[in-house]
Amino acid sequence: MRYRIDGVLHEMMRSPKSTQQAIISRFKIMSDMDIAESRKPQDGHTALTIGGHKMDFRVSTLPTVYGERVVLRILRKDNIMLKLEDLGFLPQSLERFESSFRKPYGAILVTGPTGSGKSTTLYAAVNVLNEPSRHIITAEDPVEYRLPGVNQVQTNPKAGLTFARALRSFLRCSPDVILVGEIRDQETAKIAIESALTGHLVLSTLHTNDAPGAITRLIEMGVEPFLVASAVDCVLAQRLARRLCKDCKEEYAPPKQALIDAGFREDNLPERIFRAVGCKKCGGTGYKGRMGVHEVMLVSEEISDLTVKEATAEKIRQVAIEQGMLTLRQDGLEKVRMGLTSLEEIARVVV
């Protein structure tokens, strides 16, 4: 049995092989799955109250050569009132991001791999926008957190309620802000982009490695370059890095060459930074909690022109950096300089 703590797996215990089937069957019964089916993957969920908090468990099974594997995702069902300031934004990046979603229309995309905190960032932005004067509708799969005053729709592909179909229905409901859980296909991408062009603020996520890659990804999905250039206002790429434990982190002077190799400029090297040690409070890992590492790309006129010309992501990246964008690595190194995380952690999460 392994727990994923702050994004890293830790082995907690081992049970006899003879108990495997009984434990898996118990999970399946709790999650309304077919206990007789072990040859194909299944998904289910169950809800429990633990310590006075309502918890939602998303349960997935997967047949392997050694029997079935079970994965539980734990979600807090009570409302989350997140603030963008708590997510680890540097002041410069937060100002750039806030300037984009306070506009009345346009598309804002958050990109990154699975589990990089994209939905959490979007929820935090929606919390800022959530006022009685704004009509906000979301299409999610699944609806992970309940937000008061927001109309949240759970997609259901089996019943024909896909992201694309939900989006079409939203446009007939006169919304001000639309949140689409994920742009997965050409149809959803086209409707989302067209919605941003017809006076709606559209927030969504996309799977790309960096911010400039989102522009080329949309074009590859079949959206016309001139529509992408006109609709997209901002792309935020992010990763999650572990925070150093405040109780045991250790200050030290690293070798100059190690800092240069990590990406610091030779004329602006930090004299001392911190590293992980490990204590009882952090379970011996040296880290406790996580924060975001961000790359905020505002779509300027120059980037719009490059988009229409179908320029490469690398060319778009060069222009964005010239216009003040901090890359994921630069953002992470600034957090190393501030003593929030370590060089090793930034090397782990940022390519």
C-alpha positions as CSV (number, residue, x, y, z in Angstrom):
1,M,0.0,0.0,0.0
2,R,1.4,3.3,-1.1
3,Y,0.3,6.9,-0.3
4,R,1.0,9.8,-2.7
5,I,2.1,12.6,-0.3
6,D,2.8,16.0,-1.9
7,G,2.9,14.2,-5.3
8,V,5.5,11.6,-4.4
9,L,4.7,7.9,-3.6
10,H,5.7,6.5,-0.2
11,E,5.3,2.8,0.7
12,M,3.3,2.6,4.0
13,M,2.6,-1.1,4.5
14,R,2.5,-4.6,2.9
15,S,-0.4,-7.1,3.3
16,P,-0.3,-10.9,2.8
17,K,-1.1,-11.9,-0.8
18,S,-4.0,-14.0,0.6
19,T,-5.9,-10.9,1.6
20,Q,-5.7,-9.2,-1.8
21,Q,-9.0,-10.4,-3.2
22,A,-11.0,-9.7,-0.1
23,I,-9.7,-6.1,0.2
24,I,-10.4,-5.5,-3.5
25,S,-13.9,-6.9,-3.3
26,R,-14.6,-4.7,-0.3
27,F,-13.5,-1.6,-2.3
28,K,-15.7,-2.7,-5.2
29,I,-18.8,-3.2,-3.0
30,M,-18.3,0.2,-1.4
31,S,-17.9,1.8,-4.8
32,D,-20.9,0.1,-6.6
33,M,-18.7,-1.9,-8.9
34,D,-19.2,-5.4,-10.3
35,I,-17.2,-7.7,-8.0
36,A,-17.5,-10.6,-10.5
37,E,-15.6,-8.6,-13.2
38,S,-11.8,-8.6,-12.8
39,R,-10.8,-8.7,-16.5
40,K,-11.4,-5.1,-17.4
41,P,-10.9,-1.7,-15.7
42,Q,-13.7,-0.2,-13.6
43,D,-14.5,3.2,-12.1
44,G,-16.6,4.0,-9.1
45,H,-16.9,6.3,-6.1
46,T,-17.9,6.3,-2.5
47,A,-18.4,9.0,0.1
48,L,-17.4,8.8,3.8
49,T,-17.3,11.2,6.7
50,I,-13.9,11.3,8.4
51,G,-13.2,13.5,11.4
52,G,-16.3,15.5,10.7
53,H,-15.3,16.2,7.1
54,K,-17.1,14.8,4.1
55,M,-14.7,12.9,1.8
56,D,-15.4,11.7,-1.7
57,F,-13.3,8.7,-2.9
58,R,-12.9,8.2,-6.6
59,V,-12.0,4.5,-7.0
60,S,-10.4,2.9,-10.1
61,T,-9.4,-0.7,-10.7
62,L,-7.0,-2.0,-13.3
63,P,-6.2,-5.7,-14.1
64,T,-2.5,-6.5,-14.0
65,V,-0.5,-9.7,-14.3
66,Y,-0.4,-9.9,-10.5
67,G,-4.2,-9.3,-10.0
68,E,-6.2,-6.1,-9.8
69,R,-4.7,-2.8,-8.8
70,V,-6.9,-0.3,-6.9
71,V,-6.3,3.5,-6.8
72,L,-8.2,5.8,-4.6
73,R,-8.3,9.6,-5.2
74,I,-9.4,11.5,-2.1
75,L,-11.5,14.7,-2.6
76,R,-12.8,17.0,0.1
77,K,-16.5,17.6,-0.7
78,D,-17.0,20.8,1.4
79,N,-16.5,24.1,-0.3
80,I,-13.1,25.4,-1.0
81,M,-12.6,29.2,-0.9
82,L,-9.2,29.4,-2.5
83,K,-7.2,32.5,-3.0
84,L,-4.8,33.0,-5.9
85,E,-2.2,34.5,-3.4
86,D,-2.1,31.1,-1.6
87,L,-1.1,29.1,-4.7
88,G,2.5,30.3,-4.8
89,F,2.4,32.9,-7.6
90,L,5.2,35.4,-7.8
91,P,3.8,39.0,-7.7
92,Q,4.8,39.6,-11.3
93,S,3.1,36.4,-12.6
94,L,0.0,37.0,-10.4
95,E,-0.4,40.5,-11.8
96,R,-0.1,39.2,-15.4
97,F,-2.6,36.4,-14.8
98,E,-5.2,38.6,-13.0
99,S,-5.1,41.2,-15.7
100,S,-6.3,38.6,-18.2
101,F,-9.2,37.0,-16.4
102,R,-10.6,40.4,-15.3
103,K,-11.4,41.1,-18.9
104,P,-15.1,40.7,-20.0
105,Y,-14.3,38.2,-22.7
106,G,-11.6,36.0,-24.2
107,A,-10.1,32.6,-23.6
108,I,-7.7,31.8,-20.7
109,L,-6.0,28.4,-20.8
110,V,-4.2,26.6,-18.0
111,T,-1.9,23.8,-19.2
112,G,0.2,21.1,-17.6
113,P,0.2,17.4,-16.9
114,T,-2.4,15.4,-14.9
115,G,-2.1,16.4,-11.2
116,S,-0.4,19.7,-11.7
117,G,-3.1,21.7,-10.0
118,K,-4.8,23.1,-13.1
119,S,-8.4,22.7,-11.8
120,T,-7.4,24.3,-8.4
121,T,-6.0,27.4,-10.2
122,L,-9.2,27.7,-12.3
123,Y,-11.4,27.4,-9.1
124,A,-9.4,30.1,-7.5
125,A,-9.9,32.4,-10.5
126,V,-13.7,31.6,-10.5
127,N,-13.8,32.5,-6.7
128,V,-12.4,35.9,-7.6
129,L,-15.0,36.4,-10.4
130,N,-17.9,34.9,-8.4
131,E,-20.3,37.8,-7.8
132,P,-24.1,38.0,-8.0
133,S,-23.8,40.2,-11.0
134,R,-22.0,37.5,-13.0
135,H,-23.6,34.3,-14.4
136,I,-21.0,31.5,-14.2
137,I,-21.5,28.0,-15.6
138,T,-19.0,25.2,-15.5
139,A,-18.8,21.8,-17.3
140,E,-16.6,19.4,-15.4
141,D,-15.7,15.7,-15.3
142,P,-16.1,15.1,-12.4
143,V,-17.3,18.1,-10.4
144,E,-14.6,17.9,-7.7
145,Y,-15.6,20.8,-5.5
146,R,-18.9,22.6,-4.9
147,L,-18.8,26.4,-5.3
148,P,-21.8,28.4,-4.0
149,G,-23.4,30.7,-6.6
150,V,-21.9,28.8,-9.5
151,N,-23.9,26.5,-11.8
152,Q,-21.8,23.4,-12.1
153,V,-22.7,20.7,-14.7
154,Q,-21.3,17.1,-14.5
155,T,-20.6,15.7,-18.0
156,N,-22.0,12.3,-18.7
157,P,-20.7,10.8,-22.1
158,K,-22.9,7.7,-21.7
159,A,-26.0,9.9,-21.7
160,G,-24.6,12.0,-24.5
161,L,-23.7,15.0,-22.3
162,T,-20.2,15.7,-23.6
163,F,-18.1,18.9,-23.1
164,A,-19.1,20.0,-26.6
165,R,-22.8,19.4,-26.1
166,A,-22.8,21.1,-22.7
167,L,-21.0,24.1,-24.2
168,R,-23.6,24.5,-26.9
169,S,-26.4,24.5,-24.3
170,F,-24.5,27.0,-22.1
171,L,-24.5,29.6,-24.9
172,R,-28.4,29.6,-24.8
173,C,-28.3,30.3,-21.1
174,S,-26.7,33.8,-21.4
175,P,-23.6,33.2,-19.2
176,D,-20.9,35.7,-18.5
177,V,-18.2,33.2,-17.6
178,I,-17.9,29.6,-18.9
179,L,-15.5,27.1,-17.3
180,V,-14.8,24.0,-19.4
181,G,-13.0,21.3,-17.4
182,E,-10.8,20.2,-20.4
183,I,-10.4,20.8,-24.1
184,R,-10.1,17.2,-25.3
185,D,-11.2,17.3,-29.0
186,Q,-11.7,19.5,-32.0
187,E,-15.4,20.1,-31.5
188,T,-14.9,21.3,-27.9
189,A,-11.9,23.5,-28.9
190,K,-13.9,25.2,-31.7
191,I,-16.9,25.9,-29.6
192,A,-14.8,27.2,-26.7
193,I,-12.8,29.5,-29.0
194,E,-15.9,30.8,-30.7
195,S,-17.6,31.4,-27.3
196,A,-14.6,33.6,-26.3
197,L,-15.1,35.6,-29.6
198,T,-18.8,36.2,-28.9
199,G,-18.5,38.1,-25.6
200,H,-17.9,35.3,-23.1
201,L,-14.9,34.8,-20.7
202,V,-13.9,31.1,-21.2
203,L,-11.6,29.3,-18.8
204,S,-10.3,25.9,-19.6
205,T,-7.4,23.4,-19.4
206,L,-5.2,21.8,-22.0
207,H,-2.5,19.2,-21.9
208,T,0.8,20.7,-23.1
209,N,4.3,21.0,-21.6
210,D,4.5,24.8,-21.6
211,A,2.5,27.9,-22.3
212,P,3.6,28.6,-26.0
213,G,2.7,24.9,-26.8
214,A,-1.0,25.6,-26.1
215,I,-1.2,27.9,-29.2
216,T,0.3,25.3,-31.6
217,R,-1.8,22.5,-29.9
218,L,-5.1,24.3,-30.6
219,I,-4.1,24.8,-34.3
220,E,-3.1,21.1,-34.5
221,M,-6.6,20.2,-33.2
222,G,-8.1,21.9,-36.2
223,V,-9.0,25.4,-34.9
224,E,-8.2,28.1,-37.5
225,P,-5.0,30.1,-36.6
226,F,-6.8,33.5,-36.9
227,L,-9.5,32.4,-34.5
228,V,-6.9,31.2,-31.9
229,A,-5.0,34.5,-32.3
230,S,-8.2,36.6,-31.8
231,A,-9.6,34.6,-28.9
232,V,-6.8,33.5,-26.6
233,D,-5.8,36.2,-24.1
234,C,-3.5,34.3,-21.7
235,V,-1.9,30.9,-21.3
236,L,-0.8,29.7,-17.9
237,A,1.5,26.7,-17.7
238,Q,2.1,25.2,-14.2
239,R,3.7,22.4,-12.2
240,L,3.5,21.6,-8.5
241,A,6.7,21.7,-6.4
242,R,7.0,20.6,-2.8
243,R,7.6,23.3,-0.2
244,L,10.6,22.9,2.2
245,C,9.6,22.0,5.7
246,K,9.9,25.2,7.8
247,D,11.1,23.3,10.9
248,C,14.1,21.5,9.4
249,K,15.2,23.2,6.2
250,E,18.9,23.9,6.2
251,E,20.7,26.9,4.8
252,Y,23.9,26.3,2.8
253,A,26.3,27.8,0.2
254,P,26.1,25.7,-3.0
255,P,29.0,25.5,-5.4
256,K,28.9,28.3,-8.0
257,Q,29.0,25.8,-10.9
258,A,25.9,24.0,-9.5
259,L,23.9,27.2,-9.5
260,I,24.9,28.0,-13.1
261,D,24.1,24.5,-14.3
262,A,20.7,24.8,-12.6
263,G,19.9,27.9,-14.7
264,F,20.9,30.9,-12.5
265,R,22.5,33.8,-14.4
266,E,26.2,34.1,-13.6
267,D,25.9,37.8,-12.7
268,N,23.0,37.1,-10.3
269,L,23.8,34.1,-8.2
270,P,22.3,33.6,-4.7
271,E,24.9,33.4,-2.0
272,R,23.0,30.9,0.2
273,I,19.9,28.7,-0.5
274,F,18.1,26.0,1.5
275,R,17.9,22.2,1.2
276,A,15.7,19.4,2.6
277,V,16.8,17.6,5.8
278,G,13.8,15.7,7.3
279,C,12.2,15.7,10.8
280,K,9.1,14.2,12.5
281,K,6.8,17.0,11.4
282,C,7.4,16.3,7.7
283,G,7.7,12.5,8.0
284,G,11.4,12.6,7.3
285,T,11.0,13.9,3.8
286,G,12.2,17.4,4.3
287,Y,9.1,18.8,2.5
288,K,5.6,19.7,3.7
289,G,2.9,21.0,1.4
290,R,3.1,22.1,-2.3
291,M,3.0,25.3,-4.3
292,G,2.7,26.2,-7.9
293,V,5.5,26.9,-10.4
294,H,4.1,29.1,-13.1
295,E,4.7,30.4,-16.6
296,V,2.2,33.2,-17.6
297,M,2.1,34.1,-21.3
298,L,0.0,37.0,-22.3
299,V,-1.0,37.0,-26.0
300,S,0.3,40.3,-27.4
301,E,0.0,41.6,-31.0
302,E,3.3,40.1,-31.9
303,I,2.3,36.7,-30.6
304,S,-1.0,37.0,-32.4
305,D,0.8,37.7,-35.7
306,L,3.1,34.6,-35.1
307,T,0.0,32.5,-34.4
308,V,-1.7,33.5,-37.7
309,K,1.6,32.7,-39.5
310,E,1.6,29.3,-37.7
311,A,5.0,29.9,-36.2
312,T,6.6,27.2,-34.0
313,A,6.1,27.1,-30.3
314,E,9.9,27.9,-29.8
315,K,9.5,31.1,-31.8
316,I,6.5,32.1,-29.8
317,R,8.4,31.3,-26.6
318,Q,11.3,33.6,-27.6
319,V,9.0,36.5,-28.2
320,A,7.1,35.9,-24.9
321,I,10.3,35.9,-22.9
322,E,11.3,39.2,-24.5
323,Q,8.0,40.6,-23.4
324,G,8.5,39.6,-19.8
325,M,7.4,36.0,-19.4
326,L,9.2,34.0,-16.7
327,T,9.6,30.4,-17.8
328,L,8.8,27.5,-15.5
329,R,12.4,27.1,-14.6
330,Q,13.0,30.8,-14.0
331,D,9.9,30.9,-11.7
332,G,11.1,27.8,-9.9
333,L,14.6,29.2,-9.4
334,E,13.2,32.4,-7.9
335,K,11.4,30.3,-5.3
336,V,14.7,28.5,-4.6
337,R,16.3,32.0,-4.0
338,M,13.4,32.9,-1.7
339,G,14.0,29.7,0.4
340,L,10.6,28.1,-0.4
341,T,11.9,25.0,-2.2
342,S,15.2,23.3,-3.2
343,L,17.2,23.0,-6.4
344,E,16.6,19.2,-6.4
345,E,12.8,19.7,-6.3
346,I,12.8,22.2,-9.2
347,A,15.0,19.8,-11.2
348,R,12.5,17.1,-10.5
349,V,9.4,18.9,-11.6
350,V,10.7,21.2,-14.4
351,V,12.4,19.9,-17.5
